[in-house]
Amino acid sequence: MEEDDVGCACEGDLHALVCRSPLSNFRSRVMLRSFVAATVFVSFCTTTVWAQSPSAPSTATTPATAKPAAKKAAPKAKQPVANKRQAVEAGPCRLGVISVIGERYSVQKFGLTIFENEASEIPIDWGLDDLVFARVRAATGNDPAVRRIAYPRGAFEPFYNPKTILIRDPGERLPVIVRGFTANANCERYLVATTFKAELPNTHMTLNGIGTYNQGLGSLLRHSHLFANVAITLIDGRSYEEIKRPFVNFGANFAASMRLTEDPLNKLDNSLFPNPPAAASASTALRERTRALITDRLDRGLPGYLKED
């Protein structure tokens, strides 16, 4: 058989798919080599291009620019808040409280004869007028219609130092004095706390207002006491007439007068008696003991004045 025949002789049989002619084998080898060469070439070119091409710029993380700290908003100016006291004073006034007891403190000494007696009036600032208002508020259950009334300095001078003792001038009476500075207060009533002079029981010694006294013979057998002569006066806010309460707290006052022993609040150790008298204003013990005594007297007496008619 010729070389260009399609088949090949193999023991006389024709195997078209198994056997190849020499020409076919040659062509196949040439094509295979060409394919391999082309594949290697393409692979080489691809590698070269990949190696030479610049890498993609790295997305380096640039530090984020720090944001400036947010400025805190300036605090808003607080709106002026109405003072509670001003708010209360703008409302109705059922009771105006006027206290004139807290400027002077009496220091008195009594001996066997009148020539041994001594008396001094010491200026103090112990908040006794504040105490009166506080006790009135407490006695009324903190009624907001109870208002403290201010007064001009020296307004009560005619009351405490009248021109005559027996017959007072009309201008020296409490209703007239109170009317002079309460024209715009418009309170239904006014409660006025003042001090007075009283005679020490079973003696001819007069105790003036609020203070302390020391009594005895010479420098021996002496004893000291506190006293608080506080008077309460009610005045009508329209007519400015005094409202009489003749039997107010009669039972309590009578029981106190029948005591066989002295009220412990009145007793004072001799070591606490101020010597010289001017030392009284700086004495903490005297101040606190006196405030306790006044508180007791007010708490016992105020209910009778504050009850409704």
C-alpha positions in Angstrom: 0.0 0.0 0.0 1.2 3.4 -0.8 2.3 5.9 1.9 -0.5 8.3 1.1 -3.2 5.7 1.7 -5.6 6.5 4.4 -5.2 3.4 6.3 -2.1 1.3 7.3 -1.3 -2.3 7.1 -1.2 -4.1 10.3 -1.3 -7.7 9.9 -3.6 -7.3 7.1 -6.3 -5.6 8.9 -7.4 -1.9 8.5 -7.5 0.1 11.9 -8.6 3.5 10.9 -8.6 5.0 14.4 -5.7 3.1 15.9 -3.0 3.2 13.3 -1.8 6.3 11.6 0.1 6.9 8.5 3.7 8.3 8.8 2.5 11.6 7.3 -0.3 12.0 9.8 2.1 11.3 12.6 4.5 13.8 11.4 1.8 16.5 11.1 0.5 15.7 14.5 3.9 16.1 16.0 4.5 19.4 14.2 1.1 20.8 15.4 1.7 19.6 18.9 5.1 21.3 19.0 3.6 24.5 17.6 0.9 24.5 20.2 3.3 23.9 23.0 5.5 26.7 21.8 2.6 29.0 21.4 1.3 28.2 24.9 4.8 28.8 26.4 5.1 32.1 24.5 1.7 33.3 25.6 2.4 32.3 29.2 5.8 34.1 29.1 4.2 37.2 27.6 1.5 37.2 30.2 4.1 36.8 33.0 6.2 39.6 31.7 3.3 42.0 31.3 2.1 41.2 34.9 5.6 41.7 36.2 6.1 45.0 34.4 2.7 46.5 35.0 2.7 48.8 38.0 0.9 47.5 40.9 -2.3 49.2 41.8 -1.6 52.0 44.2 -2.2 50.7 47.7 -5.0 52.4 49.3 -2.9 53.5 52.3 -5.2 54.5 55.0 -4.6 58.1 55.7 -5.2 59.1 59.2 -8.6 60.6 59.5 -8.3 64.3 60.3 -9.4 64.6 63.9 -12.6 66.6 64.1 -12.4 69.5 66.4 -14.1 68.9 69.7 -17.6 70.2 69.5 -17.9 73.3 71.6 -20.2 73.0 74.5 -23.1 75.3 74.2 -22.8 78.1 76.7 -25.2 77.6 79.5 -28.3 79.6 79.1 -28.7 82.4 81.5 -31.2 81.3 84.1 -34.4 83.2 84.1 -34.8 85.1 87.3 -36.9 83.1 89.7 -39.4 85.0 91.7 -38.4 85.0 95.3 -40.8 82.9 97.4 -41.2 85.6 99.9 -42.1 88.1 97.2 -44.6 85.7 95.8 -46.2 85.2 99.2 -46.3 88.9 99.8 -48.1 89.5 96.6 -51.0 87.4 97.8 -53.6 88.1 100.4 -52.5 88.9 104.0 -54.6 87.4 106.7 -52.3 88.3 109.5 -49.4 90.7 109.6 -46.7 90.0 112.2 -44.8 92.9 113.7 -42.2 92.0 116.4 -40.4 94.7 118.4 -38.7 92.7 121.1 -35.2 91.9 119.8 -33.0 95.0 120.2 -32.3 95.3 123.9 -31.4 92.9 126.7 -31.8 93.8 130.4 -29.1 92.9 132.9 -30.2 93.7 136.4 -28.8 93.2 139.9 -30.7 93.6 143.1 -29.3 93.9 146.7 -30.6 94.3 150.1 -31.1 98.1 149.7 -32.0 100.2 146.7 -28.5 101.5 146.6 -27.2 98.1 145.6 -29.5 97.8 142.6 -28.0 98.1 139.1 -29.7 98.0 135.7 -28.2 98.0 132.2 -29.7 97.8 128.7 -27.4 95.9 126.3 -27.8 96.0 122.5 -28.2 92.5 121.1 -28.7 90.8 117.8 -30.0 87.4 118.7 -32.8 87.1 116.1 -35.5 87.3 118.6 -37.9 89.1 116.2 -37.2 86.3 113.6 -38.1 83.8 116.4 -41.5 85.5 117.0 -42.4 85.3 113.3 -41.3 81.6 113.2 -43.5 80.7 116.2 -46.5 82.5 114.8 -46.1 80.7 111.5 -45.8 77.4 113.3 -48.9 78.1 115.4 -50.9 78.8 112.1 -49.7 75.7 110.4 -47.3 77.7 108.1 -50.2 79.6 106.7 -48.9 81.5 103.6 -51.3 84.3 104.3 -49.3 85.2 107.5 -46.8 87.8 106.5 -44.0 89.6 108.3 -44.3 93.4 108.3 -41.2 95.6 108.3 -41.3 98.9 110.1 -39.1 102.1 110.1 -36.3 102.3 112.5 -37.4 104.2 115.6 -41.1 103.8 114.8 -41.9 102.3 118.3 -39.7 104.8 120.2 -42.8 106.8 121.4 -44.4 103.5 122.7 -41.3 102.5 124.7 -40.5 106.0 125.9 -43.7 107.9 126.4 -43.7 111.5 127.4 -45.8 110.7 130.5 -46.4 107.5 132.4 -50.0 107.8 133.5 -51.7 109.1 130.4 -50.2 108.2 127.0 -50.4 110.6 124.1 -52.6 109.2 121.3 -49.6 109.0 119.0 -47.8 106.7 121.5 -50.5 104.0 121.3 -49.8 100.9 119.2 -52.7 101.2 116.8 -51.7 104.7 115.8 -48.0 103.7 115.3 -48.9 100.6 113.3 -51.3 102.5 111.1 -48.5 104.9 110.2 -46.5 102.3 108.3 -49.0 99.7 107.1 -51.0 101.7 104.6 -50.0 99.4 101.7 -49.9 96.1 103.7 -53.7 95.5 103.5 -53.7 92.8 106.2 -56.9 91.7 107.9 -55.2 91.9 111.3 -51.9 92.7 112.8 -50.2 90.9 115.6 -47.7 93.0 117.5 -45.2 91.6 119.9 -43.7 94.0 122.4 -42.0 93.9 125.8 -43.2 95.5 129.0 -42.0 96.1 132.5 -43.3 93.9 135.3 -42.8 93.7 139.0 -41.1 90.7 140.4 -43.7 88.8 142.6 -43.4 89.5 146.4 -40.9 92.4 145.8 -40.9 96.0 144.6 -38.3 95.2 141.9 -39.2 95.9 138.3 -38.0 93.6 135.5 -37.7 95.4 132.2 -38.6 93.5 129.0 -36.3 90.5 128.3 -33.2 89.8 130.3 -31.5 88.3 133.4 -31.2 89.4 137.0 -29.1 88.5 140.0 -30.4 88.8 143.5 -28.9 88.3 147.0 -27.0 89.7 149.9 -23.5 91.1 149.2 -21.4 88.6 147.3 -23.0 85.6 149.1 -26.3 83.9 148.9 -27.0 85.2 145.4 -29.2 83.5 142.7 -29.7 84.3 139.1 -32.7 84.1 136.8 -34.0 84.8 133.3 -37.2 86.6 132.4 -39.2 87.4 129.3 -42.0 89.9 129.6 -43.5 89.7 126.1 -47.0 91.1 125.3 -49.1 90.2 122.3 -51.5 92.8 120.8 -54.1 92.2 118.0 -55.1 95.1 115.8 -57.9 95.2 113.3 -56.5 95.9 109.8 -59.4 98.1 108.7 -60.5 100.1 111.7 -57.1 99.9 113.5 -58.9 99.3 116.7 -57.3 97.0 119.3 -59.0 93.5 119.5 -59.4 92.8 123.2 -58.8 89.3 124.5 -59.2 89.7 128.2 -59.3 86.1 129.2 -56.9 84.7 126.7 -55.0 81.7 128.1 -56.4 82.4 131.5 -56.2 78.7 132.6 -52.6 78.3 131.5 -51.5 81.5 133.1 -53.3 80.7 136.4 -51.7 77.2 136.5 -48.2 78.7 136.0 -48.8 81.2 138.8 -49.7 78.4 141.2 -46.4 76.5 140.7 -44.7 75.7 144.0 -41.3 75.6 142.4 -39.7 77.9 139.9 -39.9 77.1 136.2 -36.6 75.4 135.2 -36.5 77.7 132.1 -36.2 80.7 134.4 -33.3 79.4 136.5 -29.8 80.5 135.6 -26.5 79.4 137.1 -24.6 82.3 138.7 -21.6 81.5 136.5 -23.7 82.5 133.5 -24.7 85.9 134.8 -22.9 88.5 132.7 -20.3 90.5 134.6 -19.7 93.1 133.3 -23.2 93.5 131.8 -21.8 94.3 128.4 -20.6 90.7 128.2 -24.2 89.5 127.8 -24.4 90.2 124.0 -21.5 87.7 123.3 -22.8 84.9 125.6 -24.0 81.9 123.6 -25.4 80.3 126.7 -27.5 83.4 127.5 -28.7 83.7 123.9 -29.9 80.0 123.7 -31.4 79.9 127.1 -33.3 83.2 126.4 -34.6 81.9 123.1 -35.8 78.8 124.7 -37.7 80.8 127.3 -39.3 83.1 124.8 -40.3 80.1 122.6 -42.1 78.5 125.6 -44.0 81.7 126.4 -45.0 82.2 122.8 -46.1 78.6 122.2 -48.3 78.8 125.4 -49.8 82.2 124.6 -50.2 82.5 120.8 -53.1 79.9 120.4 -55.5 82.1 122.3 -54.7 85.1 120.1 -54.8 83.3 116.8 -58.2 81.5 117.3 -61.0 82.8 115.1 -63.8 84.8 116.7 
